[in-house]
Structures are given as C-alpha cells and as structure tokens.
Amino acid sequence: MDKTIGLTPPTALTIAGTDSGGGAGIAADLRTFATCGVHGMLAVCAVTVQNTVGVTDFHPIPPETVAAQIAAVAGDIGVGAAKTGMLASREIIEAVAHACDRAEIGAAGKTPLVIDPVAASMHGDQLLADAALDAFRTLLFPRATVVTPNLDEVRLLVQVNVQDRAAQYEAARALHALGPKYVLVKGGHMKTDEDCVDLLYDGSTFVELPGPRFDTGNTHGGGDTMAAAIASALACGRSVPDAVAFAKRYIVRAVQHSYPLGAGHGPVSQLWRVSDQPV
Ligand code: PXL
C-alpha cells in the first residue's frame, strides 16, 4: 500500500453566512482560503436565499449552534486565524464573542481575528439587524486584530461620511478608538477617487494602499474575499501589515478576473490563483 504525502496546511475559520448564489459569504471565504493553501473551516451563522439579483430571505442559525461550531473545530483541529462575515443578529454576535474568548481567538488569545462588519449586500439588502450594530462596536471591535469596514459600514458604525482622504483618516481614528489593534478603511466605495485607496491604521501609523479601480459591476463577495485573504496570510504567520498588503494584491487580481453571472452582479474570482488547466 502506498503512503500518503499530505502535510497539514495552515488553518483558518470563517464565521459567516451562506450565499445560495455561491458568490459571497462562506463560499467566497473557502475559495480564498483554498487558493492560499489554507485549510478552511466554517461556523455558519445564517443561511441566505439569494441570487445575483438580490437577497430575498435569510434564516439565522441558533446562537448556541454557532458557538458550538467554533468550539468543535477549535478544540480538535485548531484555528490559525479566524474571520467574521454576516453575523445577522445581536444574539449571534454575543455568542461569537464568548466562543472566541473560550477558544482564545481574538484579543484575549493568541489567534488573530479579522472582523469584517457586514451590514448589507451590495444591492442594499440588510444582512444585520439594526439592534446588532452596537454589539459590533462593543463586543467585537475590542477583540479584533483588524477590522475591515467599507465606507457604508463606516457611516453606520462611526457616523463619518467619507468623501475624501481627510475624512478617511478621521474615520480610521474613530474606528480605532473602539478598540481593534488595526483598522483597514477600504476606499473602494469612494467613486470620486481615481484609484481604490485602502487605509491601514494601528493607532500611530497610517499606511495608504493604492490599487487600480476597474469598471465592473461584478464585485459581489469582494469584501469577504479581502478579509479572507488577510486571515489566510495571518494563518500563514504573516504580520498584519504584510497580510493586508498581500490581501490588496489578491483582491486586485480577483476583481480583474471577476465575471458576469445571472441577471445581476457577478462575483469577484478567487480562481485567478488556480492554474488554468482544464478538467
Ligand atoms: O458580501 C457581503 C456578504 C457576506 N455574506 C453573505 C452575503 C453577502 C452579500 O450579499 O450574502 C452571506
């Protein structure tokens, strides 16, 4: 009998929602992990009913089941890095915060935690209960290694309406005051800017990460993919600035390779990192 040759890869956990269209959420996260050579694990928080046109319904998973998924993989496999996406409700956020503490994920422990504060889909469909915003601020931001809001999420979280670079800096300061180690204010939604400039801030130093802007509506899952790429690099032992720079290069290629699908918005493609050999 032949011996197997597998070496255990780094591991990462996504705590997020499903997208029946396969573009965003857990599907995007797992493809990102896989193309980064990382074994992906998942704690499902919500099941959405959606396609490329929009989200028509979602069902939150019981908070204790979310917490149990995190505990199950942390206690057996081990988590190299974790990220959160669609968390749906205040009760789920509370369960995630406590499960992460018990698993030593986030500020209280050794495992880096990326918080992508998903509030709505790119169609504007709500993915988070209004009452849950405060739980993001008070329970998850203080535990985060890095938070990755887009400009719509910045407006909801710290009431800063970012329309120029100065306001992007102001938003980074306001978000950092909520307790995360690093803040990444993504500039993609600032349509007046020729480039997409993301801003990384650790409380003392600002780093601007410029990237090209592509003329496409096919950016579904882009935020999820960027946060998952950061988590992948952290799982591989990179520092936060290195992980974010890697993720910026990753998302630029993913948007460049985005593709049309259905009648609405197509997804960014993680498959740029896979060789183009036919099956
Ligand atoms: O891209 C944000 C996002 C995250 N998670 C799920 C989603 C979406 C956007 O539609 O459906 C499950």
Residues whose N, C-alpha, C, O or C-beta is under 5 A from the ligand:
A	BS01	PXL	G17 T18 D19 A24 G25 T48 G85 M86 V118 A120 S121 M122 G221 D224
